[in-house]
Amino acid sequence: MAPASTSHRQTHNLLLISKLLSLRDTASPLTLVLDSLEQPATPLTKEYIRRAKLSRTHVTLLAFETLKPPEGVDAFIPARRKSPLEILKAVGAAYQNVSSNSPTRRRLILIDAINPLLRSKKNDPQFHISQFLSSFLIPSNPTAPKVEVSLVVNFHQDVPSPPALSPYAPSPLSMLTYLATTIITLHSFSHILAQKAARDRSLAAPVFGLDEEQDGVLLGRLDKPSGHDSAEGIVLELEHRRKSGRGVLEWYFLPPASRYSPQYVKEIVTLLDDHPLYRPPQQPDADAGEEEPESTFELRLTERQRREREGVVLPYFDAQQGDGPGEGGRILYDMGEEDDFDEEEDEI
């Protein structure tokens, strides 16, 4: 890839991830986060909350698994053992209780895990996940002030999906991936480094956790490689769908929260390709332009051979030194004894 194209890709994709995580211009109304036991979504959720507080966005956490409200959450709604209708009423009431003295027109709704809702026995037989999620984005009262709502839904990939009500109905995960405008798949940075190291040696990439298919193994064990003391953070595999229908695929690196303060305003997410542990910087070779192919012969000239080569007079060099007109292309040739001169041919 050309350097100009690489620079354009880096600039564009970094601006994209900054806009998505900071919830600017409602770039993604519905974001689906796919996590696993190997890499939970907790660091990414905290980053969403941190950026929302910097932009003064109202944060509502719909908790199916979280027991205590995290720092920075404005409304904490326990959703265990509640029907979808009860959840919708609680989410609507939480925003109505916001003080009218400091109204906010931006809202972030986080669902820490959608899996319990999909398997809940209190769901109506006519329950559809698409209608449930759209109820958060479409205001029930058309006369109410417009609020920019962004919905972030977390889905555990390791939890078995409930059976479909109909053999012709799509699975819940297929429906969620179809509805989402942005899909973020989380990976462990240590696992990504181990897989890349195996591919660089033309070996099969290792698998971890449930993918190992070993009895009793839930979390894969990975020893810290030597020299990778700072191999911390998470990897984001992003798939963003634009309004035009075109998609953007990119891999990012999110550093751990201990490396920056909660009030840090500069962008901290970088491209995975730019991380020094994933792709170490190559040292420029000063003699790269003078490299010659390897051979058993000596292809270089000594200083003496170079001087002798410069002193050689090329054939017909004297003919190029003509002074008069038409002398520049004259050929000088001395006949030898072995030359056979044909007078008739010369006359023709």
N, C-alpha and C positions, 0 to 999 in steps of 0.2 A: 504494500500500500504506500502511496506517495506520502511524503511528510506533510504536505498541505492537507490532504484528505484525513490523515491521522489527527492533525491538530484540530480540524473542524469537528471530527467525531468526538474528541475528548471534550471540547468546549460545549458542544450541543448536548451531549449526554450528561455532563455534570450539571448543566442548567436544568435539565429535565428532572433529575433525581432531587435537586434542591427544590424545585417547584412542587413535586409530588409530596415530599416529606413535610414541607412547610405549608401545604394546603393552599397555595396561591392560585387564584382564579378558578377554583374548583376544577383543577386539571383532571382529577379522577374522582367522580362521585362515589364509586364503589371499588375498594381495593381489597383483594383477597390475599391473605398471608398464609402460606403453607409452611408449617413447621413440623418438627419431629422430635423424638426423644433425644436424638443426637444434637439438635440445635433448637431449643425453644425460642419462642418469639418475644420473650421478656425484654431483651435489650432493644429490639426495634420498637416495642410498645412504649418503653420509657423515652425513646428518642422522639416519637410522635408527641407525647405529652410535653416534653421539654420545649419543642418548637411551637406547640400550640400556645403555651404560656407566654413565649416571647412575642407572639403575634396577637395576644389577647383574644384567643379563641376559646369559647366555652367547650369544656371537655366533659363528656358523659361516658362512663364506663359501665357497660352491661356485663355483670360478673356472673359467670356460670361456675368458674373455678377459683377466682380470686376471693380470699376471705377478708382482707383488709384493704381499704381504699389506698391506692398509691399516692404519693405526694404530687400535687398539681392537678388532681381530678376535682372538678367542680360538683359533679353529681355522680354518686356511687349507687347503683341499683342492683341489689341481689336478684338474680333471675332464676334461681333454683326453685323447682316445684311451682312454677308459675306458667300459666297458659300464655300463648302468643298474644291474646287480647289484653291480658293483664300487663304484659311487658310493654305493649304499645302505650297503654294509658299511663304507666309509670314514667316512661321516657318523655311523653308529652308534658306531664305535670312537672317534671324536673326542670324543664326549660322555662315554663311559665312562672316559676318561682324566682327567676332571676330579677334582681333589683332593677326597677325602671330608671333609676338615676344613672346607671352605667349600662345601657343596653348594648348588646353585641349582636352583630348580624352574621356571625360565623360560628359554626358549631361542628365539633368533631364527636362522632359516636363510635366508641370502640367496643367490639364484642370479643371478649378474651378467648372464647371457644364456642363455635357453633355446633359442635358435635352433640352435646347433650340435648340441645333443642331438636335436632333431627331424630333422636331416638326417644324423645319424651312420649310417654303414654297419655299425657294430657292433651296432645294435639288433636285438633278436630280432623276427622277423616278427609275433609275438604281443604286441609292445610297445604299451602304451597309456599315454598321458600321464596319464590320470586315476588309474590304479593306481600309477604311479610317484610322483606327488605325494602321494597319500593315504598312501603308505608312510612319509612323513616325519611325518605328523600322527597316525597310529594306531600306538601302541607295539607292537612285535613280541612283547614279553614282558609278559603281563597282570599278572604278580606284581610287576613293577618299580614303584618309586614314580612317581606321576603327575607328568608334566612338561607345563607349558603351552607348546606349540610354536606359533610364528607363522612362516609361510612367505611370503617376498616374492620373487616371480618377475619378472624383467625380460624383456620381449619387444621386439625391434627391429622397428619397423613398416616400415623401409626394406628389410629383407632379404626376398627372395622366399620364400614358404612352400613346403615340399616338396609334391609331388603327393600326393593322397590315395590310399590303397591301394584304395579302393573308390569308385565314383562316388556311392554313397549315404552315404558316411561324411562327417562334418563336417570342416572344415578345422581345423588345430591352433589357430588363433587363435579360431575359434568355440568350440571345446571349452574353451579357457582362460577366455574371457569368461563361459562358462556356469558353470564351476566356481568362479570367483573370487567372494568375498564383497565385495571392494572393488576397483575399477578406477580407477587414477590415470593420466591421460594428461598428459604433460608438454608445455608450450609455452614458446617463448621470449617473454620479457616485451617485448622490443623489437618482435617481430612482432605481438603482441597490440595494442600501442599504435598501430602503423602501420595495422592493420586497423580499429581503432576510429576512428582519425582519418579514414579513407576513408568509413566508414559515416556518420559525422557530417556529411560533405559530400555524402551521397547518391551516393557513387561505389562502384564495384565493389571489394571487399576484395582486396588483393594476395595473391599466393601466393609461396612461397619453396621453394628446393631442388628436389627431384624433381617437385614439383607444377607447376613452371614448364614442364616438358616441353620443355626445350631441351637440345640436344646438348652434352655435357660439363659440365653444371651439376649439381653435387651439393649445394653449399651456397649458399643465397641470400644475396646481398649487400644489406645494409641500412645506409645511412649513419645516424649518430646524429642524431636530430632536434635542432634548436636548443632549448635550455632543458631537455633531458632528460639532463643529465649523470649523474644517478643512476638511469638506467633499467637497473638490474642486478637479477639474481635470476631466478627461474623461476616459471611459472604452473602450478598444479595444477588440473586438471579432475577432480573427484572424483565417483564414482558408488558409493555405499555401499548395500548391500542388508541390511536388517534381518532378524531372524528371523521377524518377522510377515509379511514379503513386501513391505513398503513400501520404496521407494527414496528416497535423498537425493541430490540433484544440487546441487553447489556449486563455485564457482571460488575458489581461494586464491592467495595470493602468498607465496613463500618467499624471504626476503632472502638475499643472499650470506653465506657463512660469515665473511667478514672483518668483518662488522658486530657480531659478538658473540663472546664467549669460549666455549671448549668446555665450561666448567662453568656456563654460563648456564642457569638453571632456569626462568625465566619463559617464557611462550609467545611465540614470535617470528612464527608464521604468522598472517597477517591475511586478511580477505576481500578479494578483488580489487576489489570495489566501493568499499572504504574507502581504497584507495591514492590519494594526491593526484594522481599522474600519470595514472591511469586515469579518475578522476572528480574534477576539481578542485573544491574547496569553493566554494560560491556565497556571495557577499557579501550579507548581508541588506540590503534596501532600506528605509530609514527611511520613505520616502514611498509605500511599496507600497500602504498602505490608502487613500490619497487619490488614487490614479490614476483618471483619467477617460478615457473613450473619445476617440480622436482625431477631430476634426471641424473643418470650415471655419468653424463658428460659435463664438462665445464663450459657453461654457456656465457660466462662473463669474460670481458677483455681486460687484459692487463694494461697498465699505462703505456708500456712500450708498443703493444699491439694497437692501441688507440691512436698513437702518434703516427705509426706507419700507415694505418688505414687513411688518415687524413692527408698524408703525403702522396697517395697514389693518384696519378693522372688518369682520368677516365677516358675510354676510347672516344675518338672524334672530338676531343676537347679543343684541339687547335682550330677545327672548322668553325667553332662558335666565336672565334676572335677576329673574324673578317672586318677589315676597315672600310672597303668600298661597297658600293651598292651591289646586292646580289651575292655577296661573299659569305653571308652568314650561313647559308645552307650548303656550301661547297663541301664535297667529300674528298679528302686527301687519301690517296691509295697508292702504294708503291708495289709494282708487280714484282713477283719473285720468279725464280728460275722454273718452278714447277707450274706456273700459270700458262695456259694455252691461249694465245691471243688469236682470235678469228677476225681477220680484216673484213670479210663480207658481212658478218653479224654487226660489226661496229659501224659499217656504212648504213645498214638498215636503221 
